[in-house]
Amino acid sequence: MTFAPNAQPGAIRTRLAIAVSLLGPLLALMPAAPASAADLLQVYRDAQANDAQFASARAQLLATREKLPQGRAGLLPQVVGTAGANRTKLDQTASLPIGGAPSASGTRFFNNNNWQLQLSQPLFRWDRWETYKQGELAAQAGEVTFHQAELDLITRSAQAYFDVLAAQDNLYLARAQKKAISEQLEQARRNFEVGTATIVDANDAQARFDLATSTEIAAQSDLEIKRATLQQITGKPVDELMGLRAEAPIPGPQPPDVNAWAAQAETSNLQVNLASYNLETAQRETNKAKAGHLPSVDLVASYGFNNQTGSATQAISTHYNASQIGVQLTLPIFAGGQIQSRVRETLALADKAASDLEFARRTAAQTARQTYSGVSNGLAQVKALEAAERSATSAVESNQLGYEVGVRINIDVLNAEAQLFSTRRDLAKARYDTIMNGLRLKASTGVLQEEDVVQINTLLTSVPGALYKLPVPAQAGAKVPANPRASSAERGGMRREATPAGTPRS
């Protein structure tokens, strides 16, 4: 604020009082941040360690990676071992046929022990080869899905962080507005007491003060909700957070070409990559279904041992080892039309996957265009709101001065103050939305990474209210005045005549 060189001392004191009344509410009600105020990078690191949704994605990645060795197993040798041990009890009864010799009778026992190893090595099984390639695709798609979870974690953490900052700003501004209204209420009460204003001014200020109290309560509730949301992600309680620096340069999109970002999104967006893997997997499923018409060839070999101490017909023990090797050919002839039906099914699913890929490309390009517009328009909006804030500040100063000299009424001052605080809320929200759109723009093209969080972290400061260019408060604000309507009632409700402009005041 500047002053005219020839300004009178009284005018200078009046303008200084106006400046203090404008800055005082925020200075008094915005507490200094504790030394442990968390920044965005710390919040993101806590989310990496504690977020349940991200932990689920990490576990899913480990599970998906196993698809590759599972598919490869179908191409490798399969070895099966079997073993057996049997004991047989044989009861034999004697008989004497007519004219024949008598036969032996009694009980005999004999044992049979055996084991065998069987090996099977696929030589030609096209369906298993396709299954192996599908396992590769599943593992690659799992990596893409996890990378998407990493990008989502960045955007979710940043969104929750700036939601808390916005809620903090709303609460600080609500308290500051309430403080400014209380001072205006006190001034209106004093003017009414000395007869320079009517009770209407005090009543207007009291109504605004009551509304500001309600707004403050709502802002406090919203802040608690936003902090709980952030705690759900980080797994830690949240107190104060570092806010944006007053002159923080919000980065714009580079390159500044929306078509370049849209084209990159069509090829690099992670959902596009995932849809591409799904299409190739569906095409290989068709190949696997067609393999049902093809023969399969396996190399088979076995080696076994058998030891038998007798049998039902003889009591001679036998002992032998047996081995064999060969090639086994299996040729499907007729499967009741199941194979043809399966092929038609997989072809339809492949067409669906192709349509899903095209949809993913269009969606990615549209998302890139929207977020690019959000960044570019957001930067322009921030610039416009900064100018609006300066204008609103000047309007409050002018109305305060006009009220002092009697050319403005109290409601004009209250309206000007309300406009100033509303502009500051809009400015803070525009800044946060622009930063978030920048992150979403990079996420839509798959290039978002932790370095972007570090870059945004450099825009933060440990001093609350720095967005409004306010120093650390030096003293607390004044006490909220009593209801002026009570004072007037005690005095019989007499209405005092307003003093004309320019009349000397006591």
Wavefront OBJ file of the C-alpha trace (Angstrom):
o trace
v 0.000 0.000 0.000
v 1.305 3.495 -0.906
v 0.506 6.867 0.654
v 0.459 10.341 -0.839
v 3.493 12.436 0.177
v 1.272 15.281 1.395
v -1.224 13.094 3.289
v -2.359 14.409 6.646
v -1.325 12.450 9.788
v -4.964 11.647 10.583
v -5.546 10.208 7.110
v -2.390 8.147 7.388
v -3.531 6.718 10.716
v -6.931 5.922 9.197
v -5.364 4.070 6.278
v -3.048 2.179 8.570
v -6.029 1.131 10.644
v -7.757 -0.100 7.476
v -4.716 -2.128 6.476
v -4.511 -3.700 9.902
v -8.229 -4.517 9.811
v -7.744 -6.286 6.467
v -4.714 -8.325 7.436
v -5.352 -8.692 11.131
v -8.075 -11.377 10.947
v -5.933 -13.751 8.935
v -2.816 -12.925 10.910
v -4.509 -13.594 14.206
v -6.391 -16.717 13.209
v -3.847 -18.558 11.074
v -1.541 -20.318 13.540
v 2.048 -20.944 12.637
v 2.695 -24.433 11.302
v 4.492 -26.819 13.616
v 7.979 -27.917 12.748
v 6.615 -31.357 11.924
v 4.185 -30.137 9.225
v 4.111 -32.808 6.521
v 4.806 -32.071 2.880
v 3.484 -33.790 -0.236
v 6.522 -36.035 -0.686
v 6.274 -37.316 2.876
v 2.567 -38.004 2.430
v 3.286 -39.916 -0.783
v 5.994 -42.006 0.866
v 3.652 -42.837 3.745
v 1.003 -43.845 1.232
v 3.469 -46.139 -0.547
v 4.130 -47.914 2.733
v 0.655 -47.976 4.243
v -2.071 -47.614 1.612
v -4.159 -50.796 1.577
v -5.241 -50.362 -2.035
v -1.629 -50.081 -3.194
v -0.624 -53.080 -1.062
v -3.381 -55.068 -2.769
v -2.016 -54.085 -6.178
v 1.488 -55.143 -5.105
v 0.234 -58.570 -4.020
v -1.717 -58.913 -7.262
v 1.477 -58.196 -9.203
v 3.332 -61.004 -7.427
v 0.481 -63.377 -8.199
v 0.299 -62.350 -11.865
v 4.027 -62.881 -12.373
v 3.471 -66.595 -11.715
v 1.481 -66.897 -14.949
v 4.731 -67.077 -16.915
v 6.294 -70.138 -15.194
v 2.880 -71.794 -15.157
v 2.580 -71.450 -18.925
v 6.166 -72.564 -19.484
v 5.580 -75.708 -17.405
v 3.354 -77.113 -20.132
v 6.345 -77.231 -22.520
v 8.738 -78.943 -20.129
v 9.088 -82.687 -19.338
v 6.641 -84.236 -16.943
v 7.982 -87.033 -14.711
v 5.668 -89.253 -12.677
v 6.713 -91.955 -10.234
v 4.554 -94.778 -8.919
v 5.278 -97.543 -6.406
v 3.326 -100.393 -4.863
v 3.699 -103.167 -2.279
v 1.138 -106.009 -2.026
v 0.843 -109.168 0.090
v -1.511 -111.896 -1.044
v -3.005 -114.697 1.064
v -4.139 -117.793 -0.892
v -6.349 -120.443 0.723
v -6.390 -123.652 -1.316
v -8.798 -126.563 -0.605
v -7.964 -130.207 -1.583
v -10.280 -132.151 -3.887
v -10.259 -135.784 -5.039
v -11.673 -136.200 -8.504
v -13.006 -139.635 -9.517
v -10.199 -141.685 -10.845
v -7.684 -138.903 -10.232
v -4.848 -138.213 -7.822
v -5.564 -136.075 -4.778
v -4.616 -132.328 -5.047
v -2.680 -130.250 -2.516
v -4.457 -128.102 0.012
v -3.476 -125.404 2.545
v -2.636 -121.655 2.801
v 0.111 -119.805 0.940
v 1.394 -116.197 1.061
v 3.241 -114.278 -1.628
v 4.362 -110.661 -2.033
v 4.571 -108.233 -4.944
v 6.741 -105.074 -4.828
v 7.053 -102.688 -7.805
v 7.917 -99.153 -8.794
v 7.978 -97.218 -12.074
v 9.123 -93.831 -13.445
v 7.275 -92.355 -16.419
v 8.519 -89.401 -18.489
v 6.536 -87.424 -21.024
v 8.070 -84.647 -23.140
v 5.764 -82.687 -25.477
v 7.180 -82.547 -28.986
v 4.269 -80.828 -30.684
v 1.416 -79.330 -28.674
v 0.361 -76.057 -30.234
v -2.210 -75.299 -27.555
v 0.462 -75.421 -24.856
v 2.692 -73.068 -26.829
v -0.150 -70.546 -27.028
v -0.765 -70.966 -23.310
v 2.900 -70.158 -22.682
v 2.689 -66.980 -24.788
v -0.486 -66.002 -22.954
v 1.423 -66.370 -19.696
v 4.025 -63.923 -21.002
v 1.287 -61.454 -21.915
v -0.394 -61.878 -18.528
v 2.873 -61.134 -16.723
v 3.450 -58.029 -18.862
v -0.132 -56.872 -18.340
v 0.357 -57.360 -14.607
v 3.331 -55.005 -14.680
v 1.235 -52.405 -16.512
v -1.598 -52.800 -14.018
v 0.786 -52.263 -11.123
v 2.297 -49.220 -12.815
v -1.231 -47.853 -13.160
v -1.693 -48.424 -9.425
v 1.495 -46.403 -8.829
v 0.149 -43.504 -10.893
v -3.207 -43.745 -9.136
v -1.402 -43.602 -5.789
v 0.339 -40.378 -6.794
v -2.881 -38.724 -7.940
v -4.905 -40.020 -4.973
v -2.264 -38.847 -2.499
v -1.958 -35.444 -4.154
v -5.721 -35.005 -4.400
v -6.226 -35.891 -0.736
v -3.329 -33.583 0.205
v -4.717 -30.581 -1.671
v -8.226 -31.345 -0.438
v -6.891 -30.940 3.097
v -5.090 -27.722 2.118
v -8.293 -26.370 0.576
v -10.229 -27.299 3.710
v -7.551 -25.608 5.845
v -7.798 -22.499 3.686
v -11.581 -22.489 3.959
v -11.378 -22.754 7.736
v -8.705 -20.057 8.048
v -10.657 -17.754 5.729
v -13.922 -18.461 7.549
v -12.288 -17.536 10.842
v -10.671 -14.471 9.305
v -13.965 -13.361 7.802
v -15.666 -13.899 11.146
v -12.932 -11.837 12.807
v -13.302 -9.027 10.278
v -17.081 -9.010 10.731
v -16.669 -8.902 14.520
v -14.471 -5.833 14.186
v -16.987 -4.223 11.867
v -19.709 -5.141 14.358
v -17.745 -3.521 17.170
v -17.255 -0.391 15.111
v -20.956 -0.254 14.233
v -21.831 -0.649 17.917
v -19.504 2.185 18.888
v -20.938 4.429 16.171
v -24.431 3.644 17.358
v -23.442 4.439 20.931
v -22.143 7.867 19.964
v -25.059 8.540 17.617
v -23.184 8.517 14.300
v -25.005 5.428 12.928
v -28.301 3.603 13.259
v -28.973 0.276 14.864
v -29.466 -1.142 11.344
v -25.701 -1.191 10.783
v -25.145 -3.166 13.961
v -27.977 -5.554 13.158
v -26.580 -6.175 9.682
v -23.167 -6.893 11.127
v -24.652 -9.195 13.772
v -26.510 -11.196 11.109
v -23.322 -11.538 9.083
v -21.431 -12.571 12.214
v -23.943 -15.324 12.997
v -23.730 -16.602 9.429
v -19.920 -16.530 9.600
v -20.070 -18.623 12.770
v -22.123 -21.253 10.942
v -19.687 -21.186 8.025
v -16.777 -21.684 10.400
v -18.429 -24.745 11.966
v -19.079 -26.255 8.519
v -15.479 -25.570 7.461
v -14.149 -27.247 10.603
v -16.288 -30.325 9.920
v -15.124 -30.480 6.304
v -11.486 -30.233 7.380
v -11.903 -33.176 9.741
v -13.461 -35.248 6.939
v -10.671 -34.385 4.506
v -8.009 -35.227 7.093
v -9.681 -38.586 7.722
v -9.591 -39.315 3.989
v -5.883 -38.529 3.850
v -5.252 -40.659 6.923
v -7.003 -43.559 5.208
v -4.358 -43.395 2.470
v -1.280 -42.736 4.595
v -2.246 -44.802 7.622
v -1.121 -41.940 9.869
v -2.958 -39.086 11.586
v -2.703 -35.729 9.838
v -2.324 -32.382 11.566
v -0.842 -29.434 9.685
v 0.331 -29.651 6.101
v 2.733 -27.411 4.259
v 0.974 -24.981 1.930
v 1.797 -23.330 -1.387
v 4.311 -20.504 -1.488
v 2.857 -17.088 -2.212
v 4.614 -16.747 -5.567
v 4.755 -20.457 -6.391
v 5.152 -20.791 -10.193
v 2.656 -23.463 -11.245
v 4.233 -25.334 -14.163
v 2.403 -25.393 -17.473
v 2.237 -28.305 -19.934
v 5.390 -28.955 -21.914
v 5.182 -29.072 -24.875
v 2.373 -26.501 -25.042
v 0.564 -28.446 -27.775
v -2.675 -30.238 -26.951
v -2.491 -32.393 -30.075
v 0.946 -33.690 -29.094
v -0.347 -34.708 -25.671
v -3.413 -36.391 -27.188
v -1.281 -38.326 -29.670
v 1.058 -39.483 -26.911
v -1.901 -40.566 -24.798
v -3.209 -42.749 -27.639
v 0.013 -44.767 -27.598
v 1.425 -44.436 -24.073
v -1.644 -44.389 -21.847
v -1.481 -47.382 -19.512
v -5.089 -48.355 -20.100
v -4.332 -48.393 -23.827
v -1.329 -50.634 -23.212
v -3.440 -52.932 -21.068
v -6.151 -53.125 -23.741
v -3.466 -53.957 -26.302
v -2.281 -56.881 -24.177
v -5.860 -58.049 -23.794
v -6.326 -58.018 -27.571
v -3.193 -60.082 -28.181
v -4.238 -62.507 -25.459
v -7.653 -62.915 -27.097
v -6.016 -63.568 -30.475
v -3.821 -66.259 -28.968
v -6.884 -67.788 -27.344
v -8.285 -68.160 -30.862
v -5.083 -69.882 -31.971
v -5.321 -72.191 -28.998
v -8.896 -73.100 -29.897
v -7.874 -73.854 -33.485
v -5.138 -76.130 -32.167
v -7.899 -78.535 -31.178
v -7.885 -79.709 -34.811
v -4.154 -80.453 -34.764
v -2.425 -83.643 -33.653
v -0.248 -83.786 -30.561
v 3.061 -85.626 -30.368
v 4.791 -86.645 -27.140
v 7.992 -88.459 -26.337
v 7.208 -91.070 -23.679
v 9.598 -93.246 -21.690
v 9.348 -95.387 -18.593
v 11.520 -97.555 -16.384
v 10.235 -99.951 -13.747
v 11.106 -102.747 -11.311
v 8.932 -105.706 -10.217
v 9.610 -108.342 -7.569
v 7.029 -111.105 -6.980
v 7.486 -114.110 -4.606
v 4.703 -116.237 -6.113
v 1.300 -116.348 -7.649
v -1.931 -118.286 -7.518
v -0.690 -120.803 -10.048
v 2.882 -121.210 -9.021
v 5.194 -120.687 -6.102
v 8.144 -119.472 -8.146
v 9.564 -116.013 -7.370
v 10.088 -113.583 -10.277
v 12.251 -110.458 -10.467
v 12.606 -108.150 -13.456
v 13.392 -104.558 -14.587
v 11.539 -103.088 -17.570
v 12.199 -99.944 -19.627
v 10.600 -98.502 -22.743
v 10.774 -95.389 -24.913
v 8.651 -94.238 -27.807
v 6.671 -91.506 -29.521
v 2.957 -91.149 -28.955
v 0.721 -89.485 -31.544
v -2.793 -88.323 -30.681
v -5.052 -87.245 -33.544
v -8.472 -85.695 -32.813
v -11.091 -86.968 -35.231
v -14.471 -85.745 -34.019
v -15.399 -83.818 -30.857
v -19.083 -83.201 -31.487
v -18.552 -79.665 -32.904
v -17.074 -78.367 -29.657
v -13.853 -77.174 -31.293
v -15.604 -75.179 -34.044
v -17.885 -73.551 -31.480
v -14.922 -72.625 -29.318
v -13.185 -71.009 -32.306
v -16.248 -68.895 -33.104
v -16.460 -67.828 -29.468
v -12.830 -66.712 -29.297
v -13.132 -64.808 -32.588
v -16.033 -62.826 -31.165
v -14.079 -62.123 -27.982
v -11.113 -60.946 -30.075
v -13.415 -58.491 -31.889
v -14.594 -57.243 -28.512
v -10.998 -56.758 -27.359
v -10.238 -54.781 -30.531
v -13.206 -52.494 -29.871
v -12.104 -52.078 -26.258
v -8.650 -51.026 -27.471
v -10.100 -48.398 -29.787
v -12.322 -47.114 -26.976
v -9.322 -46.917 -24.641
v -7.396 -44.883 -27.222
v -10.221 -42.419 -27.718
v -10.790 -42.109 -23.985
v -7.094 -41.500 -23.356
v -6.937 -38.798 -26.015
v -10.062 -37.119 -24.651
v -8.726 -37.253 -21.100
v -5.464 -35.687 -22.240
v -7.327 -32.890 -24.008
v -9.525 -32.214 -20.974
v -6.672 -32.142 -18.495
v -4.548 -30.032 -20.842
v -7.411 -27.548 -21.036
v -7.702 -27.725 -17.255
v -4.060 -26.731 -16.864
v -3.994 -23.967 -19.480
v -7.332 -22.476 -18.446
v -6.436 -22.938 -14.791
v -3.283 -20.875 -15.184
v -5.323 -18.108 -16.820
v -7.933 -18.340 -14.071
v -5.262 -18.083 -11.375
v -3.883 -14.961 -13.020
v -7.362 -13.434 -13.254
v -8.203 -14.272 -9.639
v -4.935 -12.770 -8.439
v -5.984 -9.541 -10.134
v -9.468 -9.927 -8.658
v -7.959 -10.358 -5.200
v -6.019 -7.123 -5.551
v -9.170 -5.353 -6.735
v -11.235 -6.821 -3.899
v -8.618 -5.722 -1.380
v -8.741 -2.179 -2.776
v -12.550 -2.291 -2.666
v -12.486 -3.197 1.036
v -10.033 -0.384 1.751
v -12.186 2.105 -0.168
v -15.390 1.043 1.522
v -13.745 1.106 4.952
v -12.519 4.636 4.303
v -15.878 5.644 2.850
v -17.617 4.326 5.941
v -15.273 6.340 8.123
v -16.115 9.569 6.322
v -19.835 8.752 6.024
v -20.204 8.128 2.264
v -20.602 4.348 2.652
v -22.830 2.340 4.936
v -21.869 -0.687 6.965
v -23.445 -3.185 4.587
v -21.150 -1.941 1.808
v -18.124 -2.790 3.920
v -19.495 -6.209 4.808
v -20.231 -6.998 1.154
v -16.757 -5.921 0.096
v -15.166 -8.098 2.780
v -17.322 -11.074 1.764
v -16.224 -10.610 -1.855
v -12.575 -10.503 -0.829
v -12.726 -13.741 1.169
v -14.741 -15.453 -1.566
v -12.113 -14.426 -4.122
v -9.337 -15.802 -1.935
v -11.155 -19.133 -1.617
v -11.609 -19.300 -5.381
v -7.950 -18.429 -5.922
v -6.751 -21.215 -3.620
v -9.051 -23.748 -5.278
v -7.925 -22.670 -8.758
v -4.283 -23.172 -7.791
v -4.892 -26.657 -6.409
v -7.074 -27.695 -9.346
v -4.461 -26.519 -11.838
v -1.721 -28.519 -10.135
v -3.923 -31.618 -10.020
v -4.823 -31.287 -13.690
v -1.110 -31.157 -14.467
v -0.592 -34.438 -12.632
v -3.584 -36.037 -14.349
v -2.314 -34.864 -17.732
v 0.976 -36.673 -17.190
v -0.856 -39.713 -15.837
v -3.005 -39.859 -18.968
v 0.152 -40.193 -21.065
v 1.861 -42.626 -18.707
v 4.790 -40.309 -17.902
v 3.832 -39.355 -14.351
v 6.518 -40.334 -11.831
v 7.846 -39.552 -8.389
v 10.027 -36.732 -9.740
v 6.824 -34.812 -10.459
v 5.888 -35.096 -6.783
v 9.345 -33.793 -5.865
v 8.895 -30.854 -8.242
v 5.551 -29.900 -6.715
v 7.064 -30.311 -3.269
v 9.426 -27.424 -4.031
v 6.387 -25.133 -4.332
v 5.402 -25.695 -0.704
v 6.229 -23.675 2.390
v 5.926 -24.364 6.100
v 4.078 -21.090 6.811
v 0.252 -21.360 6.694
v -1.407 -18.534 4.849
v 1.632 -17.904 2.638
v -0.713 -18.184 -0.319
v -2.165 -14.859 0.774
v 1.278 -13.277 1.293
v 0.778 -12.887 5.025
v 3.573 -12.767 7.634
v 3.533 -14.782 10.825
v 1.029 -13.217 13.258
v 2.451 -10.974 15.932
v -0.556 -10.722 18.235
v -4.004 -12.188 18.790
v -7.181 -10.590 17.545
v -9.720 -8.643 19.560
v -12.506 -10.273 21.517
v -15.842 -10.704 19.727
v -18.181 -7.895 20.823
v -21.465 -8.451 22.563
v -24.743 -8.346 20.701
v -25.488 -4.643 20.119
v -29.210 -5.280 20.087
v -29.018 -6.083 23.769
v -27.374 -2.722 24.449
v -30.060 -0.852 22.581
v -32.772 -2.752 24.396
v -31.278 -1.802 27.736
v -31.490 1.812 26.689
v -35.140 1.565 25.733
v -34.486 0.811 22.075
v -34.146 4.504 21.242
v -32.991 5.060 17.681
v -30.274 7.604 17.307
v -30.015 9.912 14.367
v -26.988 9.416 12.152
v -24.472 12.222 12.113
v -24.154 13.852 8.691
v -20.946 13.328 6.755
v -18.145 15.593 7.838
v -19.561 16.247 11.339
v -16.847 16.058 14.015
v -16.929 12.841 16.089
v -16.009 12.373 19.694
l 1 2 3 4 5 6 7 8 9 10 11 12 13 14 15 16 17 18 19 20 21 22 23 24 25 26 27 28 29 30 31 32 33 34 35 36 37 38 39 40 41 42 43 44 45 46 47 48 49 50 51 52 53 54 55 56 57 58 59 60 61 62 63 64 65 66 67 68 69 70 71 72 73 74 75 76 77 78 79 80 81 82 83 84 85 86 87 88 89 90 91 92 93 94 95 96 97 98 99 100 101 102 103 104 105 106 107 108 109 110 111 112 113 114 115 116 117 118 119 120 121 122 123 124 125 126 127 128 129 130 131 132 133 134 135 136 137 138 139 140 141 142 143 144 145 146 147 148 149 150 151 152 153 154 155 156 157 158 159 160 161 162 163 164 165 166 167 168 169 170 171 172 173 174 175 176 177 178 179 180 181 182 183 184 185 186 187 188 189 190 191 192 193 194 195 196 197 198 199 200 201 202 203 204 205 206 207 208 209 210 211 212 213 214 215 216 217 218 219 220 221 222 223 224 225 226 227 228 229 230 231 232 233 234 235 236 237 238 239 240 241 242 243 244 245 246 247 248 249 250 251 252 253 254 255 256 257 258 259 260 261 262 263 264 265 266 267 268 269 270 271 272 273 274 275 276 277 278 279 280 281 282 283 284 285 286 287 288 289 290 291 292 293 294 295 296 297 298 299 300 301 302 303 304 305 306 307 308 309 310 311 312 313 314 315 316 317 318 319 320 321 322 323 324 325 326 327 328 329 330 331 332 333 334 335 336 337 338 339 340 341 342 343 344 345 346 347 348 349 350 351 352 353 354 355 356 357 358 359 360 361 362 363 364 365 366 367 368 369 370 371 372 373 374 375 376 377 378 379 380 381 382 383 384 385 386 387 388 389 390 391 392 393 394 395 396 397 398 399 400 401 402 403 404 405 406 407 408 409 410 411 412 413 414 415 416 417 418 419 420 421 422 423 424 425 426 427 428 429 430 431 432 433 434 435 436 437 438 439 440 441 442 443 444 445 446 447 448 449 450 451 452 453 454 455 456 457 458 459 460 461 462 463 464 465 466 467 468 469 470 471 472 473 474 475 476 477 478 479 480 481 482 483 484 485 486 487 488 489 490 491 492 493 494 495 496 497 498 499 500 501 502 503 504 505 506
